[in-house]
Amino acid sequence: MLRLTELRDAGVTAATLSRMERDGEVVRLARGLYQLPDAQLDVGHSLAEAAKRIPKGVVCLVSALVYHGLTDQLPKQIWMAIGRKDWTPKPNGVPIRTIRFADGLLSDSVETHVIEGVPVKVFGVAKTIADCFRHRGKIGLGVAIEGLQEALRQRKATPAEIARYAERGGVSTVIRPYLEALTANG
């Protein structure tokens, strides 16, 4: 999977790319994004495509919960966090829903995973849980609680880690009762 700018840097002209697309040598996934027609598709193909379309973006909220195996939800769109002043892509290809984050919250707890040869940035588990409670109005409180329960059950994050990111995100008073209820019996 390559962006048009990467192809140009490799010496492929627009005319050559147009001919390659017409002849079926490449497939246009979205505006400015191309792939070989016989490329092996990974389960996270849509995450790789979203990462290519928004290079500065970070997979967040429900999409990050799905990636970490913390929910049964199947989001209709890929949730991507971008900076306050970052460019938002036009709707084209994989549906992407962008959420604007302050720079401090955007760079916190970012993990890079390689999917189909594409580096994809995803928020860590504890930060994802805190962000889900922060944006519970957009994704639903039930989804945030489910993510919290699964993160604790699967031991992918400790209550202390979740509380620390909740404090940074300004939702410690919201998440505290749920953490206390889920960890009351040890």
N, C-alpha and C positions, 0 to 999 in steps of 0.2 A: 504494500500500500504506500503510495507516494503522492505528495502534493505537487501541484503544477510547478511551484518554485523550485522544488528539489529536482524535477525533471529538467527544467531549464538550466539549472546549475550543472547538470550532467551533460549538457550539450544537445538535448532534444528540443527541436524547434516546435512551434505551435502547429505548423503544417504537417510535420512528421507525426506528432501526437494525434492530430485529426485523422490522418490516414490510418494510423494504428487502431484507433477507435472504430473507424468505419470497417476495417478488415477483421475486427474481432480479436486483435492481438492484446488489447487492453479494454477494461470495462470502466466506464465512468460511474463512480459511486455517488458523487455529489459534485457540485461546482468546484472545480480545482482539485479534485481528489480522484485518483485512478488506482486500479489494481489489475493484476493478471487474471484472466478468466478462469484458470485452473488452480488458483491459489487455495490452499487448505484453509478452511474457515474454523476458527476457534470458537468456543462457547462465548467468549468475551469479544467477539468481532465488533459488535456495536460500540463497545467501550473503546476499542482501538480506533475505530472510525471517528468517534467523538473527540478523542485525544488528538487526532490528526487535524480535525477541523478547528479545534480550539487549543492550540499548543500551550497557552498559559493556563488553561483550565485544569481543575482538579475534580475528579469524580466524587460526588458527595451524596448525602441524604439517602434516599431509598436505593439508588443505584449502588452506593457504597455498602449498604446493608446487604444487598443481594450478592455483591462481590465477596464479602466476608462470610457469607452463608448464615446470616442472622435473621432472615425473613423469608416467608413464602410468597411475598408480594411479587408480581410481575409488572414493573412499571412500563407504561406506554411510551415513556420517553427517558432519555439519559439525563440525569441531574448532574449539572456541572457548575462548580463554583468559579467565579471570575472576580477580578478586582473591581473596585468602584468605578474606575474610568476605562476599563478594558472594552475592546470592541466586541459586539455581540454578532454572531454569524446569522446570515439570512436563513430562513427555513428551507432546507434542501437536504435530501437524503435521510439519514437517521434523525428522528425527532429528538431535539435537545431542548431541555429546559434549563435556563441559566439563572443562578442566584448570585447576587452581588455580595461579596464579603469584604470587610476591611482588610487592609494589607497584613496586619498582625495575625488575624484569624486565618487568612488564606495560606500563609507560609507555615503554619503550625501543624505538626504531626502528619506530614506528607510522605507517603511511601511511593516508590516507583516500582511498578511491576511491568514485565515485558509480555505483551499479548500480540501474537502474530508478528513478532519482530518490532513492534511499536512500543516505545516506553510510555506507559500510562500512569499518571499520577492519581493516587487514591488516598483519601484521608484514612488515618488509622482508626481502629475500632472504637477506642474511648472517645476520641474527638467526634467521630460520626454519631455516636449515641447522644453526646451533648448537643451537637448541631440539630439532630432530629427533634429534640425537645425545644430548641431555640426556634425552629421553623415548624412547630407542631400545627400551626394554623394552615400551613400549605400542604403538609403530608398527612396530617391526622394524628391525634394523640395516641390512638390505638397502635399505629405503626411504630411510634417512638417507644411505647411501653413494650411491645413485642421484641424490638431490637435490644432493649435493655435486658429483658428476661433471658433472651438467647445468649447474649454476650456473657452474662453471669453464669448461666447454666453450662455453656461450653468452655467457660474459663478463658475467654479470649481477652478479657479486660478485668481488672480488679475494681471494686467499688471506689478505692482511693484514686485510681487513675481517672475514672469517670467523673468523680467529684471535682478533681483538679481542672479538667477541661470544661466542666459545667461552670466553675467559678470564673474561668477566663472568658467564657462566652456569655456570662451574665444570667445564667439560668439555674444557679445553685439552689435557690429557694423553690424553684419549680420541680427539680429532679429529686431533691432530698427526701421527700416523703415516699417516693417510689423506691429509692435505694434502701431506705430504712425498712420498708415493708418486705422487700425481697431478700434482705440480708438479716432479718431479725432472728431467724432460727439458725444462724451460722452458715 
